Amino acid sequence: MRRGILEVSACLLLILGVLGDHASTMMVLSKPNTYEANPVAAHLMELDLWLPIDILLLAAGLAIPYLTARIDRRLRILFVYPLVQGLLRLSMALWNIHILLSLRL
């Protein structure tokens, strides 16, 4: 079955955004005098649940639109969710890289 550009772009963007945000956050937090500003993420980190929850949200963000679009092609609009989430997470990764670079100055 042929995949649309929306589907492929949304899935790749979500994967890239989650990986980038996670890796860049860990790089920033490895520096002295830095902390997680997001209280939800900080709490999940304290409980060692940040990575499992991130993986679960990534899997759901990929699987739900994919499976529902296979049931009814009109539901392909659900790929907007991983597209937007991927863009947001990628923007957080870029922000983290900005912070990391500013710490080196």
Secondary structure, 3 states (H helix, E strand, C coil): CCCCHHHHHHHHHHHHHHHHHHHHHHHHHCCCCCCCCCHHHHHHHHCCCHHHHHHHHHHHHHHHHHHHHHHCHHHHHHHHHHHHHHHHHHHHHHHHHHHHHHHCC
